[in-house]
């Protein structure tokens, strides 16, 4: 027998308040407690749909561990708890995952409702192949870790998706261009809102557009490694990373290796450099 109450992850609109399901509204009405990223933001949605007043508990990145313990205790006491974020599906680049993981781990009944997320609309609006794709959430804050991640996707054939902050967008798009080459990409911003916009083009074209300034929530979608780039692999199946490591072990300089592999494998020199520096 499962202990305690029930935990439900409830997606909320990412822009247009009409983008909420009847089931989500029912779960919110039936909840004993609603855990939300920002109580002020969530109150607007709850008033809009006449959700009866009930305890709102702040659950955000700065208190997630502490509040998870508190909310687990409430669940063990039989409470029904709904988790919402400011927008979209909690647990994906937003608080909620830790509580869901821990509640499931102790046998508490859990559920995740389908609903709004910026990920899939942006992927499809980009015009790039949607299958397969890789999703990384927000890029790392530290430049070294971010460049290492960007370099690691240089030979991935998958379309890659990032959430991206507007004040960091130009810099991070430029870094991608340096490490991946001038691939096709798209910025999709303000999804489902009145000023929704899709900016498509090469990474250099998008970076130039971002120089003019841009606001709002944004998703960056980047094309994967092309067939032409993939065809540069030798018959033995050795990847460029393996070849780079071998040349490094033979005493060649990072600069020499980057130039050699870039010319023969059609891989951006900066991607090779970042890879080698990350393993030295």
N, C-alpha and C positions, 0 to 999 in steps of 0.2 A: 504493500500500500504506500502511495506517495505521501510524504509528509507535507504539512502546511498548505499554503494557498496556491496562487497561480500568478505567474509572471508572463506578461505579454509585451512584446516589442511592437510598437505602433508607428508606422511611417506617417509623416505629416507633410502637407504641401510644401514644395520648394519655391513656390511663387504664388500661383493662383490658388486662392483658398478653396476653390471648387474641386481641386484635385485631392479629395479625401473620400474614402469609401464609407458606405453605410455601416459595414462591419466595424471599421475603426471607430466610428462615432458611438456605436453600441458598447464597444469595449471600454471606451473612455467614460461613458455614463455609468457603467457597472463597476468601475474600479473604485477601490477604497482609497488608494493613494495614486497620484500621478507624479512620477519622477521626470523632471524636465531639465534641459540644459540651462535655460534662462526662464525663470518664472514669469517675468514681465512679457517676454515674447510669446510664451505659450498661453498666457491669459487672453491675449487677443483672439487666438483661435478658439479657445474654450468659450469665450463670450459670444463669438460669431455663431456658434452652433448650440448655444444655450445648454452647455454642459453644466450640471449642478455643481455648486461650490463644494470642494473637497480639499484635503491637504495636498499642497504642491511641495515637492521636495526637490531642491536644486541638486542636479547630478551633472557635474561638468569635469573637465580634465584635471582641475586642481583639487577636487575633493572626491574623485571617483573611488579610490580605495577605501576611504573612511565611510563614505555613504553606502558602498556595497555591503559592508558589514551590518550597518543599520537596517538596510532594506531586506537583507537576508533574515534578520531577526523578525521583521514584520511578516515576511512570507511564512516563516515557521509557525507564526501565530495564526495563520489562516487567512491573511489579508490577500486581496486581489490587487496587484500592482501593474500599472501600465507605464511603460517607458517611452517617452517621446524626446525628440531633439528639436532644435530651432527650426530645422527643415530637413526633410528626407528621412532615411531609414537609420535609426540609432544603431550603433555598433560598427558602422563602416565610416571610418574617419570622424567619428563622433562617439561620445560616451555611450555605454550600454553593454559592450562586449563582456567586460569583466563580471558584471552582475549576471548576465545570461550564462556565462561559463560556470560560475560558482553555484548558481541555483540549479543548473542541470546536474552538476557534479554531486550534489547532495540529495538528488531525487525529487526536487520540487518540480511541479508541472510547469512547463514553459511552452511558449508559442511565439512565432514571428509572423506577423501579417504581411501579405504582399502590398506594395504601394509605391509611392513616389520615391524616386532616386534620380540624381543628375547623371549618373553613369551611363545608363543605356540610351536615353534620349541623345546625349552628346555623341556617343559612339555612332549611332545611326545618322545623326545630322551631319557628322563630319564627312560623309561620303566615302570613307575609307573602309576596307573590308572588315566586317564585324566579327568574323570567325577565322582563326582563333584570335583572342585578344588577351593582353596582360593588363592588370590594374594595380597601380602602386600607391594610390592615395596621394597624399601630399609628399613632394620630394623632401629628402632630409634637409634640416636647417644648416648643418655644417657643410661648408663648400667641398671639403675632401670627400665626405661620405656621399654627397650628392653627385659629384663628378664620377666617383667610382660606380655608382648605380647607373648613371647615364652611359658610361663606357661599357657596362656589362650588357646593355641591350643592343649594342652596335650590330651584332649578327643575328639578332632574334628576328625571325620572319613574321612574328605576330604584330598586329597593331597594338600600340601601347597607349594607355590612358592614365592621366594624372589629374588630380585636383590641384589648382594653382591659385595663389593669392595675387590680386591685381598689382600690388606694389612690387612683387617679385617676378612678374610674368616676363618682362622684357629680358631681364638678366638670365633667367632660366631657359628661355627659348633660345637665346644666343649661345648659351653653353651647350645645349643640345645640337645646335647647328655645327659647332666646332667639333663635337665628339662623334656625331652621326653622319655628317655631311648635310647637304641642303635637301632634306627629304620633304615630302608632302606632309602637311599637317592641317589641323584646324583648331581654332579656339571657339568654344561655344559658351556664351555668357548669358546670364540672367534668364535661364531656362524657365519657360512657362510664364514669364513676366511680360509686361507691356513692351519693354525694350530688348526683348530677346534678339540675339544677333549671332550669326555664324560667320567667322572669319576664316576663309580657306586659302591655301596657297603653300608655297615653300616656307621652310622655317625662317629663311632670311626675309621673305616678304611679310610674314607675320610679325617678326621682330621689328621691322620698319613701321608697321601699322601700330604696334604697341608703343613706339616712341612718342606718338601723339597723345598718349594717355588713354587709359581705359578703366572702367569701374565695374563693380559687381562681382558676383560669384562666377567663377570660370572653371571650365574643364578643358584640358589640353589633350588632343588626340594626335598621335604621331604614327606615320606609316612604318611598317616593319622593313626589315632588310629585303631588298628586291631580289628577284630570281637571278639577275645578272651578277649581283654581289655574291649570292650563295653559290653560283656556278664557279666561283674562283677557288673553291676548295680543291686540293689536289686529289689524285686518284687514291692515294693511301688513306684518305679521310681525315688527315691531320688538320685540326682547326688552326686558325691564325694565332690563337692564344697559346696553343701547344708549341707551335713553331717559335713564337716570341720567347717563351720560357727557355726553349732549347738554345736559341741564339744568345740569350742572356747568360745561361750557364757556360757558354763557350767564350765569354768575355767581351762580347760586342757591347757597345754603348747603347743606352736607351735611344738616343737620337738616331744612330745608325739603323737600329732595328725598326724603329718607327718608319723611317724613310723607305727601307727595304720592303716591309710588309705592306705599307700603303701603296707602293707602286705595283706590287705583284698581286695583292689581294683586293685592291680597291676598298681598303678600310681607312677611314680618316686617321691621319697621323696622331691627332690628339687622343683618339680612343686608344691607340696602341700605347702611347706614353702613359696615360692614366692607368691602364691595366698593369703595365710593368712597374710603375711606381707603387701601386697598391700591393705588389707581391715582394718588393725588394726588402 
